Amino acid sequence: MSINLADQALREAQKRKNVVMDLSKFEMKDLVVSALKSEVEAEKLYLKLASRISNFMLKDRMEFLAQEEKKHATFFADLHKKLFGQDAIDLPDHTPVPLPDVTVEGDSQPISDVLAMAMEAEKAASDFYTSWAERYAADAAEDESDPYIHSPAKMRKMLLYVASMEMGHFKLLEIERDRAIDFEAEQMQWNLDFVGP
């Protein structure tokens, strides 16, 4: 039995009370640039985290996520080129579509806090792609044989697929955040055991 990942992503988004973003005021170029900026920033974040983490398993997960975000960025850069014919893309300091920033404030910041912020960014990215995909819902029933990547049916499927991948990242980060919280609590308990009266 074949699983339609796009439909599965949409069902998952609807189940988790996703935020439906009103993207009607944004042009296609704004949406593509926002997606690209978001993916590039996410890649940088995960590489930065990986460089600061000594736990080899968590480091490996952060490097994996960075590679995933890089693939997403490549997709959106290629889409930009196909739609707008430009090789060079000037990414703005801030995206036209508001998406959360994740800041790493220093070595004293608990990794669980950073992972929680990254979770929110992944959820927001999923909501963004799901909302963007819904712009194509009415036209998505067209012939699947349309050769253009930006046909409504193909765009909708691809955006819902990327949305489901972002929720996969969310779930991976949630597991790691929970582990980090447990570890931080154990470290605190261990440190307090030696404080004495």
C-alpha positions as CSV (number, residue, x, y, z in Angstrom):
1,M,0.0,0.0,0.0
2,S,1.4,3.3,-1.0
3,I,1.5,6.1,1.5
4,N,0.8,9.6,0.2
5,L,3.3,11.7,2.2
6,A,1.7,15.0,1.2
7,D,-1.7,13.9,2.5
8,Q,-0.2,12.4,5.6
9,A,1.6,15.7,6.3
10,L,-1.6,17.7,5.9
11,R,-3.5,15.3,8.3
12,E,-0.6,15.6,10.9
13,A,-0.7,19.4,10.6
14,Q,-4.4,19.5,11.1
15,K,-4.2,17.1,14.1
16,R,-1.5,19.1,16.0
17,K,-3.4,22.4,15.9
18,N,-1.0,24.1,13.6
19,V,-1.0,27.8,13.2
20,V,-2.5,28.7,9.8
21,M,-0.5,31.6,8.5
22,D,-2.2,34.1,6.3
23,L,0.2,34.3,3.4
24,S,-2.2,35.9,0.9
25,K,-0.4,39.3,1.1
26,F,2.9,37.8,0.1
27,E,4.2,37.4,-3.5
28,M,5.6,34.1,-4.6
29,K,9.1,35.6,-4.6
30,D,8.7,36.6,-0.9
31,L,7.6,33.1,0.0
32,V,10.5,31.4,-1.8
33,V,13.1,33.9,-0.3
34,S,11.6,33.4,3.2
35,A,11.8,29.6,2.8
36,L,15.4,29.8,1.6
37,K,16.4,32.2,4.4
38,S,14.8,30.0,7.0
39,E,16.6,26.9,5.7
40,V,20.0,28.6,5.4
41,E,19.6,29.9,9.0
42,A,18.6,26.5,10.3
43,E,21.6,24.9,8.7
44,K,23.9,27.5,10.3
45,L,22.3,26.9,13.7
46,Y,22.7,23.2,13.6
47,L,26.3,23.4,12.5
48,K,27.0,25.9,15.3
49,L,25.4,23.6,17.8
50,A,27.3,20.6,16.5
51,S,30.6,22.5,16.8
52,R,29.9,23.3,20.5
53,I,28.6,19.8,21.6
54,S,30.9,17.2,23.0
55,N,28.3,14.4,23.1
56,F,29.0,12.5,19.9
57,M,25.5,11.2,19.5
58,L,23.9,14.7,19.8
59,K,26.6,16.2,17.6
60,D,25.8,13.6,14.9
61,R,22.1,14.5,15.1
62,M,22.8,18.2,14.8
63,E,25.1,17.5,11.7
64,F,22.3,15.3,10.2
65,L,19.8,18.2,10.7
66,A,22.2,20.6,9.1
67,Q,22.5,18.4,6.1
68,E,18.7,18.1,5.9
69,E,18.3,21.9,6.0
70,K,21.0,22.3,3.3
71,K,18.9,20.0,1.0
72,H,15.8,22.1,1.6
73,A,17.8,25.2,0.9
74,T,19.0,23.7,-2.4
75,F,15.4,22.9,-3.4
76,F,14.3,26.5,-2.7
77,A,17.3,28.0,-4.4
78,D,16.6,25.8,-7.5
79,L,12.9,26.8,-7.3
80,H,13.9,30.5,-7.2
81,K,16.1,30.1,-10.2
82,K,13.4,28.3,-12.2
83,L,10.7,30.8,-11.3
84,F,12.7,34.0,-11.5
85,G,15.7,33.1,-13.6
86,Q,18.2,34.5,-11.2
87,D,21.3,32.7,-10.1
88,A,22.3,35.0,-7.3
89,I,19.9,35.4,-4.5
90,D,20.4,38.2,-2.0
91,L,18.9,37.0,1.2
92,P,17.5,39.7,3.4
93,D,18.5,40.2,7.0
94,H,14.9,39.3,8.0
95,T,12.4,37.3,6.0
96,P,9.3,39.0,4.6
97,V,7.3,36.3,6.3
98,P,7.9,36.4,10.1
99,L,9.5,33.1,11.4
100,P,11.0,32.7,14.8
101,D,14.8,33.2,15.4
102,V,16.8,30.9,17.5
103,T,19.6,32.5,19.4
104,V,22.5,30.8,21.2
105,E,23.5,33.2,24.0
106,G,26.6,31.5,25.3
107,D,28.1,28.5,27.0
108,S,26.0,28.9,30.1
109,Q,22.7,28.6,28.2
110,P,21.2,25.1,28.8
111,I,21.1,23.1,25.6
112,S,17.5,22.1,26.4
113,D,16.6,25.8,26.0
114,V,18.3,26.0,22.6
115,L,16.7,22.8,21.5
116,A,13.2,24.0,22.6
117,M,13.7,27.2,20.5
118,A,14.8,25.0,17.5
119,M,11.7,22.9,18.0
120,E,9.5,26.0,17.8
121,A,11.3,27.1,14.6
122,E,10.8,23.7,13.0
123,K,7.1,23.8,14.0
124,A,6.8,27.3,12.5
125,A,8.5,26.2,9.3
126,S,6.1,23.3,9.0
127,D,3.1,25.6,9.6
128,F,4.6,28.0,7.0
129,Y,4.9,25.3,4.4
130,T,1.5,23.8,5.1
131,S,-0.1,27.3,4.9
132,W,1.8,28.0,1.6
133,A,0.6,24.6,0.2
134,E,-3.0,25.5,1.0
135,R,-2.7,28.3,-1.6
136,Y,-2.6,25.6,-4.2
137,A,-5.4,23.4,-2.8
138,A,-8.1,24.5,-5.2
139,D,-5.9,24.0,-8.3
140,A,-4.1,20.9,-7.1
141,A,-6.5,18.5,-8.8
142,E,-5.0,19.3,-12.2
143,D,-3.2,16.8,-14.3
144,E,-0.2,15.4,-12.4
145,S,1.7,15.1,-15.7
146,D,2.3,18.8,-15.9
147,P,6.1,19.0,-16.4
148,Y,6.6,22.2,-14.5
149,I,7.9,21.9,-10.9
150,H,5.8,24.9,-10.0
151,S,2.5,23.5,-11.2
152,P,-0.1,23.8,-8.4
153,A,-0.3,20.0,-7.8
154,K,3.4,19.5,-7.6
155,M,4.1,22.6,-5.5
156,R,1.4,21.6,-3.0
157,K,2.8,18.0,-2.7
158,M,6.4,19.3,-2.4
159,L,5.5,21.9,0.2
160,L,3.5,19.4,2.3
161,Y,6.4,16.9,2.0
162,V,8.8,19.5,3.3
163,A,6.3,20.4,6.1
164,S,6.3,16.7,7.1
165,M,10.1,16.7,7.2
166,E,10.2,19.7,9.4
167,M,7.8,18.0,11.8
168,G,10.2,15.0,11.7
169,H,13.0,17.4,12.8
170,F,10.7,18.7,15.5
171,K,10.2,15.2,16.9
172,L,13.9,14.4,16.8
173,L,14.6,17.7,18.6
174,E,11.9,16.9,21.1
175,I,13.5,13.6,22.0
176,E,16.9,15.3,22.4
177,R,15.5,18.2,24.4
178,D,13.8,15.7,26.8
179,R,17.1,13.9,27.2
180,A,18.9,17.2,27.8
181,I,16.4,18.2,30.4
182,D,17.0,14.8,32.2
183,F,20.7,15.2,31.9
184,E,20.7,18.8,33.2
185,A,18.5,17.8,36.1
186,E,20.9,14.9,37.0
187,Q,23.9,17.3,36.7
188,M,22.2,19.8,39.0
189,Q,21.4,17.0,41.5
190,W,25.0,15.7,41.3
191,N,26.4,19.2,41.8
192,L,24.1,19.8,44.8
193,D,25.1,16.5,46.4
194,F,28.6,18.0,47.0
195,V,27.5,21.3,48.4
196,G,26.9,20.0,51.9
197,P,25.3,21.7,54.9
